[in-house]
Amino acid sequence: MATSTHPIISCTNVSFSTKSSSSPGNFSRRPSQIFLNPNPRSAARRGDVIKIRCAASPEGRENPDRSLSEAKLDRRNVLLGLGGLYGAYNLGGGSNPFALADPVPIPDVSHCDLSTISSDKTKKCKVPYRCCPPITDTTGVEYYKIPSFSKLNVRPAAHAVDDVYLEKYKAAIKKMKELPPSDPRSFDNQAKVHCAYCNGAYQLAGETYQIHFNWLFFPFHRWYLYFYERILQSLIDDPTFTLPYWNWDNPQGMILPEMFDDSSSSPLYDQYRNQHHRKGYVMDLAYSGDEISDSVSDFRKMNNNLAIMHRQMLTNAPCTLLFFGKPLRADNEQVDNTGMGTIENIPHNSIHR
């Protein structure tokens, strides 16, 4: 994760800008204030109320809470609209729909420097340890091929997993954490992969190689999780095992999943997580450090979160670049960190916080 308060980008047709003056604001009010107006008609006129139906309940059915789920918004349809042929044409700039971008070369992994904690160029603090993953001999290693499969694996919502799945997940993570430091599959080394690419350990053409604040954000993390999942599968010898996902835009999933909140020697527990946001606390999906008043009901916070997701996924992302982030090609310099897409800005950064 890379935190930033820079404005999101804007685009008109296929043009691109990183100027803050042309960037749409995230919210007209503080996120915690969106639903504090008791007048529902006023809220409706402002466009604050959005009801979304999700299909990730413990029983595998649609959310039974009809008061929050009158209208359907399928995340898969949203992504298909952004990433389909129309989106691909826009990404290509319009002149040649099949020339999407010059390939971005990989960094020289043999030269890995200390990472930095802050994205502020004037206040960069070096990470006190090396985030560089171990360099292994890749001589003779074939180009990776996605394995063939006859059935899709389905990732479960974290709030809806059963005991059998949970024990399998714990066993996989425990084995990963027990791998020696020399093993690139170890838990620490997997963390280092993200730290190195996220916090500037690598260089590209003399500049920091950064996979945030541009359209590399989404594909990098998808591939990162894919290989992380493959490692877990291999450790428990189960090619059908899948990572859980935090279904935070479902009211039933807007709390820290219980599987990560078990402090009784579970390998999934992390003592450094925000202690105030545990034990059933409903998250603020636009959290930036300011806590929502305890007097605000969980129902209002859930409605607020649904509105935030609607704005970030739809209202604030009318074109592909606004959703994914600014372009990064081999032939252009990476401008200061001002080009994150709506999906990275909120809820990704807020959930990390």
C-alpha positions in Angstrom: 0.0 0.0 0.0 1.1 3.6 -0.7 -0.8 6.3 1.2 -1.4 9.7 -0.4 -3.6 12.7 -0.1 -3.1 13.7 -3.7 -6.2 14.3 -5.9 -7.3 11.6 -8.2 -6.9 12.2 -11.9 -9.5 13.3 -14.4 -10.1 12.5 -18.1 -12.4 13.8 -20.8 -12.9 11.3 -23.6 -9.3 10.0 -24.0 -7.4 13.0 -22.9 -5.5 12.9 -19.6 -4.6 15.3 -16.9 -3.0 15.2 -13.5 -3.8 18.8 -12.5 -5.7 19.0 -9.3 -7.9 21.8 -10.7 -9.5 19.4 -13.1 -9.9 16.5 -10.7 -13.4 15.8 -9.4 -13.7 16.1 -5.6 -14.3 12.8 -3.8 -17.1 14.1 -1.6 -19.1 17.3 -1.2 -19.0 16.7 2.5 -16.9 14.8 5.0 -17.6 11.1 4.5 -18.8 10.8 8.1 -21.4 13.5 7.5 -23.1 12.2 4.4 -26.0 10.5 6.1 -26.3 12.6 9.3 -29.1 14.7 7.7 -32.3 13.2 9.2 -34.4 14.4 6.2 -34.5 11.4 3.7 -35.9 13.6 0.9 -33.0 16.0 1.2 -30.6 13.1 1.1 -32.3 11.7 -2.0 -32.1 15.0 -3.8 -28.4 15.1 -3.0 -27.9 11.7 -4.4 -26.6 10.3 -1.1 -28.8 7.3 -0.8 -27.8 4.3 -2.8 -29.0 0.8 -2.1 -26.9 -2.1 -3.3 -27.6 -5.8 -3.3 -24.6 -8.1 -2.8 -24.6 -11.9 -3.2 -22.1 -12.9 -0.5 -24.1 -14.0 2.5 -23.1 -16.9 4.8 -25.7 -19.1 3.0 -24.4 -18.1 -0.5 -27.6 -16.2 -1.2 -28.3 -12.6 -1.9 -28.2 -10.2 1.1 -31.4 -10.9 3.0 -31.6 -7.3 4.4 -34.0 -5.9 1.8 -33.8 -2.4 3.3 -30.2 -2.2 2.1 -30.6 -4.2 -1.1 -33.4 -3.0 -3.3 -31.3 -2.3 -6.4 -28.7 -4.6 -7.8 -25.1 -3.5 -8.7 -22.9 -6.4 -9.7 -19.2 -5.6 -9.3 -18.4 -8.0 -12.2 -20.6 -5.9 -14.6 -18.8 -2.7 -13.5 -15.4 -4.2 -14.2 -16.5 -5.7 -17.5 -17.7 -2.2 -18.5 -14.4 -0.7 -17.6 -12.2 -3.4 -19.0 -14.1 -4.5 -22.1 -13.4 -3.6 -25.7 -14.7 0.0 -25.3 -12.3 0.5 -22.3 -9.4 -1.1 -24.2 -10.0 1.4 -27.1 -9.9 4.3 -24.7 -6.8 3.1 -23.1 -5.1 2.9 -26.4 -5.7 6.6 -27.1 -8.1 6.0 -30.0 -5.6 6.1 -32.9 -4.9 2.4 -32.7 -7.2 0.3 -30.5 -4.8 -2.6 -30.4 -1.7 -0.6 -29.5 -2.6 -0.2 -25.9 0.8 1.0 -24.5 4.5 0.4 -24.9 5.6 -2.3 -22.6 6.9 -1.1 -19.3 10.2 -2.9 -18.7 10.8 -4.7 -15.4 13.3 -3.1 -13.0 16.8 -4.4 -12.5 16.2 -6.7 -9.5 19.9 -7.1 -9.0 20.0 -3.4 -7.8 17.7 -3.1 -4.9 18.2 -0.1 -2.5 16.6 0.8 0.8 12.9 1.5 0.6 11.3 4.7 1.9 8.3 5.0 4.2 6.9 8.3 3.1 5.8 9.3 -0.4 6.6 12.9 0.5 9.9 13.7 -1.4 11.0 16.2 1.2 10.4 13.9 4.2 11.5 10.5 3.0 12.5 8.1 5.7 14.4 5.0 4.9 13.0 1.6 6.0 15.4 0.4 8.6 15.7 -3.0 7.0 16.1 -4.2 3.4 12.9 -4.9 1.6 14.7 -6.7 -1.2 13.4 -10.2 -1.9 16.2 -12.8 -2.3 17.7 -13.0 -5.7 17.5 -16.5 -7.1 19.1 -18.1 -10.1 16.6 -17.9 -13.0 18.9 -19.5 -15.6 16.9 -21.9 -17.6 13.6 -20.9 -16.0 10.8 -21.0 -18.6 8.4 -18.1 -19.1 5.5 -18.7 -16.8 2.4 -20.3 -18.3 -0.9 -20.2 -16.7 -1.9 -23.8 -15.9 -4.8 -25.4 -17.6 -7.9 -26.0 -15.5 -11.4 -27.5 -16.1 -13.2 -25.7 -13.2 -12.9 -22.2 -11.9 -11.8 -21.8 -8.3 -14.1 -19.4 -6.4 -12.7 -17.1 -3.7 -15.0 -16.9 -0.6 -16.1 -13.8 1.2 -14.1 -13.6 4.4 -17.2 -13.1 6.6 -18.9 -16.2 5.2 -16.2 -19.0 5.4 -16.8 -22.2 7.3 -14.6 -23.9 9.9 -13.2 -26.4 7.4 -12.0 -23.6 5.1 -10.6 -21.6 8.1 -8.5 -24.4 9.4 -7.1 -25.0 5.9 -6.2 -21.3 5.6 -4.6 -21.2 9.0 -2.5 -24.3 8.1 -1.3 -22.7 4.8 -0.3 -19.4 6.5 1.4 -21.2 9.3 3.5 -23.2 6.9 4.4 -20.1 4.9 5.6 -18.3 8.1 7.7 -21.4 9.0 9.7 -21.3 5.7 13.3 -20.3 6.1 14.4 -16.7 5.2 16.3 -18.1 2.2 13.0 -19.4 0.7 11.4 -16.8 -1.7 8.0 -18.3 -0.8 8.3 -17.4 2.9 5.8 -15.0 4.4 8.5 -12.3 5.0 9.8 -12.5 1.5 6.3 -12.2 0.1 5.9 -9.1 2.1 9.2 -7.8 0.8 8.0 -8.2 -2.8 5.3 -5.6 -2.1 7.6 -3.4 -0.1 10.2 -3.3 -2.8 7.8 -2.4 -5.6 5.6 -0.1 -3.4 8.3 1.8 -1.5 10.9 2.6 -4.1 13.6 -0.1 -3.7 13.9 -0.6 -7.4 14.8 2.0 -10.1 13.8 2.3 -13.7 15.7 4.7 -16.0 17.1 6.4 -12.9 13.7 7.0 -11.4 11.8 5.2 -8.6 9.9 2.3 -9.9 6.4 2.6 -8.3 3.4 0.4 -9.0 1.0 2.7 -7.3 -0.5 6.0 -8.5 -0.9 4.7 -12.1 -2.7 2.0 -14.0 -0.1 -0.7 -12.9 -1.8 -0.7 -9.5 -4.6 -3.0 -10.4 -2.8 -5.6 -12.5 0.3 -5.7 -10.3 -1.8 -6.6 -7.2 -3.9 -9.1 -9.1 -0.8 -11.0 -10.1 0.7 -10.6 -6.7 -2.3 -12.2 -5.0 -2.4 -14.9 -7.7 1.1 -16.1 -7.0 0.6 -15.7 -3.3 -2.4 -18.0 -3.6 -0.5 -20.5 -5.7 2.2 -20.7 -2.9 -0.5 -21.4 -0.3 -2.0 -24.1 -2.5 1.3 -25.8 -2.9 2.1 -25.7 0.9 -1.1 -27.6 1.7 -1.1 -29.6 -1.5 -4.6 -28.4 -2.5 -4.9 -26.8 -5.9 -8.5 -25.8 -5.2 -7.7 -23.6 -2.2 -8.4 -19.9 -2.7 -7.7 -16.7 -0.8 -10.7 -15.1 0.9 -11.7 -11.6 0.0 -12.9 -8.9 2.3 -16.4 -8.1 1.0 -16.4 -4.6 2.5 -19.2 -3.3 0.2 -21.6 -5.8 1.7 -23.2 -4.6 5.0 -22.5 -8.0 6.5 -18.8 -7.7 5.7 -18.1 -4.1 6.8 -16.3 -5.2 9.9 -12.8 -6.7 10.3 -13.4 -10.3 9.4 -13.5 -12.5 12.5 -10.8 -14.8 11.2 -8.3 -12.0 11.5 -9.5 -10.9 14.9 -8.7 -14.1 16.8 -5.8 -13.3 19.1 -5.6 -16.8 20.6 -2.3 -17.8 18.8 -3.9 -17.7 15.3 -1.4 -17.3 12.5 -3.8 -14.9 10.9 -3.7 -12.4 13.8 -1.7 -9.2 13.6 -1.2 -7.3 16.9 -0.4 -4.1 15.0 -3.8 -3.6 13.5 -5.9 -0.6 14.7 -7.2 -1.8 18.1 -10.1 0.6 18.0 -11.5 -1.0 14.8 -11.9 -4.5 16.1 -14.6 -6.5 17.8 -17.5 -5.8 15.4 -16.6 -2.1 14.7 -18.3 -1.0 11.4 -15.5 0.4 9.2 -15.5 3.8 7.5 -14.6 3.1 3.9 -13.3 6.6 3.5 -11.3 6.6 6.7 -8.4 9.0 6.7 -7.5 9.2 10.4 -10.6 11.0 11.7 -13.0 8.7 13.6 -16.7 8.8 13.1 -18.6 9.8 16.2 -19.7 6.8 18.3 -23.2 8.4 18.3 -23.6 7.5 14.6 -25.5 4.2 14.3 -24.1 1.3 12.5 -27.0 1.4 10.0 -26.1 5.0 9.0 -22.4 4.0 8.7 -23.4 1.1 6.4 -25.5 3.4 4.2 -22.6 5.9 4.1 -20.3 3.1 3.0 -22.6 2.0 0.2 -22.8 5.6 -1.1 -19.0 5.8 -1.0 -18.6 2.6 -3.0 -21.1 3.8 -5.5 -19.3 7.1 -6.0 -15.8 5.5 -6.3 -16.9 2.7 -8.6 -19.4 4.6 -10.8 -19.9 8.3 -10.2 -16.3 9.3 -9.9 -15.1 6.8 -12.5 -17.0 7.6 -15.7 -14.0 6.5 -17.9 -11.4 3.8 -17.7 -8.5 6.0 -16.7 -10.3 7.5 -13.8 -10.9 4.0 -12.3 -7.5 2.5 -13.0 -5.2 5.5 -12.7 -2.8 7.4 -14.9 -0.9 5.7 -17.8 2.7 4.6 -17.3 4.5 3.6 -20.5 8.1 2.9 -21.4 8.3 6.2 -23.3 7.0 8.6 -20.7 8.3 9.8 -17.3 6.3 9.0 -14.2 5.1 12.4 -13.0 4.7 13.2 -9.3 2.3 10.9 -7.5 -0.9 12.5 -8.7 -2.5 9.8 -10.8 -4.1 7.2 -8.7 -7.5 5.9 -9.8 -10.7 5.9 -7.7 -10.3 2.2 -6.8 -6.8 2.9 -5.3 -7.7 6.1 -3.5 -10.8 4.9 -1.8 -11.5 2.2 -0.5 -8.0 0.6 -0.9 -6.0 3.2 0.9 -8.7 3.8 3.6 -9.0 0.1 4.4 -5.2 -0.1 4.8 -5.3 2.8 7.2 
